[in-house]
């Protein structure tokens, strides 16, 4: 053996050394990965042909191997790492020659290209990357980040460390709207770093908080990292749990686990929400604490009037900005808990429900039964057996059948009797509009309150109409007519409230991107849609925001943009409340009318978006946005293709299987996960998150996703780990981005010293997620 190492070990070393050399060579990373795959395969094939690479494999024909099999050890669990004393035989790395391996690689590459890049199940999710990238670049080019930084600095500047806190808040905003680390760091480095230095902030704190806040895009949804990780995690978790079930003696993962082995990108967005907020809160707390201990290095700064003077002098901000909104939201939630607000749907299935099944499948073999008892516990197994016995005594699981007209009518009557007096949609609408009126009152407390009170009266009348006149069987058309008058009354107050809000600098700057973020994340987190349509909504909304800003700069009216946004909202409202299936045999007139109105809104919205693109194109915004979007997206997909080729090189000589055998040789699942996290952290110094996701995760994924850990928790831990590596000297990518835009007076050593406390905060965040995994799982569990 060459250097006393197994041929597979030398092959793995050659692959990764070639990969590092290719990346550090200066060639574009996307092409360096593909080139390193070709070069490493050529080197390995040449050494193998010359007889230098010898693999010592376990001799499956030996008596020792047969004895292990007789003891019940599965062949998949036998490796040179777990049983080093087993007899072995030496063979070439490519037993059939490198030509056969090359031919097989080409065939596999074509299949993988088709499955994962061109037409696979994950392609729809990958399309979200393109639109999230476009959304972020449009918001960046439209100078919305500039206004956010300026406004937040005015709000928090008078506090100790206020500029640093404002950087964290804006970083979280940009993370939720762009998700691109490089763009966020560069933008805040150009805009905020000179201001912080000019106002006496220390170089270390200034550079550290900018670099750390810029990396929040790695974890705060809609994060591109989460999208890409999620597309892999779903496949890896499903396949790994199927293998785990087979090794446990069960037929499939559903039988063994008692639930489907599924994890989606939308669920991961839900899981990433609280960890992202936690990290942002820790950053802000550190900045505030640093300022209290070192007031000369993070002084309070008055950059201007932070808000409307009228609101500031009223002394009632606590009432209108905190107490009243909390009371209104709490009242709405409370009415929901007591059944006053709830669903009024009377839709029933056409078939009876299938009979209740046991919590676990109990008709399994002895080996599977023992494995399931070990996994779920004796109590859960006994309960499932009792449930199955009761079902059998009742004649077995009932088969679904079509309901008769009388049965359907009876079920509808039950739904009508159980319906809440106030529908959820109307209650949520009244709450949101009420919040708008309350905040407007706080913004302009000395203005004439009569229009706002009239708007509140209209909302109360809306609720009264719902209770007195609208029932579960009321058609959408009749409902629309009955709520029209209360909405028109409330519109008087809402129009005045909008004028008050538009006059407030903070709300004028924060509200538009906040609405866009809430619309995108709300649709995903609420389970309304998957990330791809939400990303399309975000990209379209970003185009409208950028167009409105451009028109303002040119002194032109943005009325058409507002009408386009209103058309989109109206189209969505009509789609939710009316039955748009006009292909049915019987279609109500009101549904036809709603369909025509929604279609008209769609046409107008398309016209508005095309017109907005024309405005951005003529203003010199759209062309660079499209170029940058194409560049980033093509890089992602090219890296995806190159990584598939590199993985196939590893697979061709058994490298991937060898690494997985090594990881599976540990008795502790915890040790394996810690080892993988350490390796990912180190690789994060020299590899971008794209290379790690597409090259390393497919290798270690079958092991770390094949255990008992929650896949959501595993994925979020990996994402936070990658975020930490972005900050760690000397190769942290965020540090390079900041170094490129920092003034010459800022040294590299100051940047490194500045990020060290935030690296500690990242490690603390990882430890908190380790000790309290509920931080990751509580939101998905509540929403799902």
TAMOPE-V475723 format. One record per backbone hydrogen bond with DSSP energy under -1.0 kcal/mol. NH is the residue of the N-H (numbers start at 1). CO is the residue of the C=O. Records with the same first field share a line. If there is no record, write none. Layout:
NH: CO / CO
//
This chain:
4: 1
5: 2
7: 54
10: 6
11: 7
12: 8
13: 9
14: 10
15: 11
16: 12
17: 13
18: 14
19: 15
20: 16
21: 17
22: 18
23: 19
24: 20
32: 28
33: 29
35: 31
36: 32
37: 33
38: 34
39: 35
40: 36
41: 37
42: 38
43: 39
44: 40
45: 41
46: 42
47: 43
48: 44
49: 45
50: 46
51: 48
52: 47
55: 91
57: 89
59: 87
60: 58
62: 59
66: 62
67: 63
68: 64
69: 65
70: 66
71: 67
72: 69
73: 68
77: 74
78: 75
83: 79
86: 83
89: 57
91: 55
97: 94
101: 97
102: 98
103: 99
104: 100
105: 101
106: 102
107: 103
108: 104
109: 105
110: 106
111: 107
112: 108
113: 109
114: 110
115: 111
116: 112
117: 113
118: 113
119: 114
123: 120
126: 122
127: 123
128: 125
129: 126
131: 127
132: 128
133: 129
134: 130
135: 131
136: 132
137: 133
138: 134
139: 135
140: 136
141: 137
142: 138
143: 140
144: 139
147: 143
148: 144
149: 145
150: 146
151: 147
152: 148
153: 149
154: 150
155: 151
156: 152
157: 153
159: 156
161: 298
162: 159
165: 161
166: 162
167: 163
168: 164
169: 165
170: 166
171: 167
172: 168
173: 169
174: 170
175: 171
176: 172
177: 173
178: 174
179: 174
184: 180
185: 181
186: 182
187: 183
188: 184
189: 185
190: 186
191: 187
192: 188
193: 188
196: 192
197: 193
198: 194
199: 195
200: 197
201: 196
202: 297
206: 202
207: 203
208: 204
209: 205
210: 206
211: 207
212: 208
213: 209
214: 210
216: 213
218: 215
219: 216
220: 216
227: 223
228: 224
229: 225
230: 226
231: 227
232: 228
233: 229
234: 230
236: 232
237: 233
238: 234
239: 235
240: 236
241: 237
242: 238
243: 239
244: 240
245: 241
246: 242
247: 243
248: 244
249: 246
250: 245
256: 252
257: 253
258: 254
262: 260
268: 264
269: 265
270: 266
271: 267
272: 268
276: 272
277: 273
278: 274
279: 275
280: 276
281: 277
282: 278
283: 279
284: 280
285: 281
286: 282
287: 283
288: 284
289: 285
290: 286
291: 287
292: 288
293: 289
294: 290
297: 294
301: 157
312: 308
313: 309
320: 316
321: 317
322: 318
323: 318
324: 319
326: 322
327: 323
328: 324
329: 325
330: 326
331: 327
332: 328
333: 329
334: 330
335: 331
336: 332
337: 333
338: 334
340: 335
341: 335
342: 422
352: 401
355: 398
364: 362
369: 365
370: 366
371: 367
372: 368
373: 369
374: 370
375: 371
376: 372
377: 373
381: 377
382: 378
383: 379
384: 380
385: 381
386: 382
387: 383
388: 384
389: 385
390: 386
391: 387
392: 388
393: 389
394: 390
395: 392
396: 391
403: 350
408: 404
409: 405
410: 406
411: 407
412: 408
413: 409
414: 410
415: 411
416: 412
417: 413
418: 414
420: 343
422: 340
424: 342
427: 423
428: 424
429: 425
430: 426
431: 427
432: 428
433: 429
434: 430
435: 431
436: 432
437: 433
438: 434
439: 435
440: 436
441: 437
442: 438
443: 439
444: 440
453: 449
454: 450
455: 451
456: 452
457: 453
458: 454
459: 455
460: 456
461: 457
462: 458
463: 459
464: 460
465: 461
466: 462
467: 463
468: 464
469: 465
470: 465
474: 471
479: 475
480: 476
481: 477
482: 478
483: 479
487: 483
488: 484
489: 485
490: 486
491: 487
494: 490
495: 491
496: 492
497: 493
498: 494
499: 495
500: 496
501: 497
502: 498
503: 499
504: 501
508: 504
509: 505
510: 506
511: 507
514: 510
515: 511
516: 512
517: 513
518: 514
519: 515
520: 516
521: 517
522: 518
523: 519
524: 520
525: 521
526: 522
527: 524
528: 523
529: 523
534: 530
535: 531
536: 532
537: 533
538: 534
539: 535
540: 536
541: 537
542: 538
543: 539
544: 540
545: 541
546: 542
547: 543
548: 544
549: 545
550: 546
551: 547
552: 548
553: 549
554: 550
555: 552
556: 551
562: 558
563: 559
564: 560
565: 561
566: 562
567: 563
568: 564
569: 565
570: 566
571: 567
572: 568
573: 569
574: 570
575: 571
576: 572
577: 573
578: 574
582: 580
584: 581
592: 588
593: 589
594: 590
595: 591
596: 592
597: 593
598: 594
599: 595
600: 596
601: 597
602: 598
603: 599
604: 600
605: 601
606: 602
607: 603
608: 604
609: 605
610: 606
611: 607
612: 608
613: 609
614: 610
615: 611
616: 612
617: 613
618: 614
619: 615
620: 617
621: 616
622: 616
625: 621
626: 622
627: 623
628: 624
629: 625
630: 626
631: 627
632: 628
633: 629
634: 630
635: 631
636: 632
637: 633
638: 634
639: 635
640: 636
641: 637
642: 638
643: 639
644: 640
645: 641
646: 642
647: 643
648: 644
649: 645
650: 646
651: 647
652: 648
654: 651
655: 650
658: 654
659: 655
660: 656
661: 657
662: 658
663: 659
664: 660
666: 663
672: 668
673: 669
674: 670
675: 671
676: 672
677: 673
678: 674
679: 675
680: 676
681: 677
682: 678
683: 679
684: 680
685: 682
686: 683
687: 683
692: 688
693: 689
694: 690
695: 691
696: 692
697: 692
699: 696
700: 696
701: 697
703: 700
704: 700
705: 701
714: 710
715: 711
716: 712
717: 713
718: 714
719: 715
720: 716
721: 717
722: 718
723: 719
724: 720
725: 721
726: 722
727: 724
732: 728
734: 726
736: 732
737: 733
738: 734
739: 735
740: 736
741: 738
742: 738
746: 743
751: 747
752: 748
753: 749
754: 750
755: 751
759: 755
760: 756
761: 757
762: 758
763: 759
764: 760
765: 761
766: 762
767: 763
768: 764
769: 765
770: 766
771: 767
772: 768
775: 772
776: 773
777: 773
778: 774
781: 777
782: 778
783: 779
784: 780
//
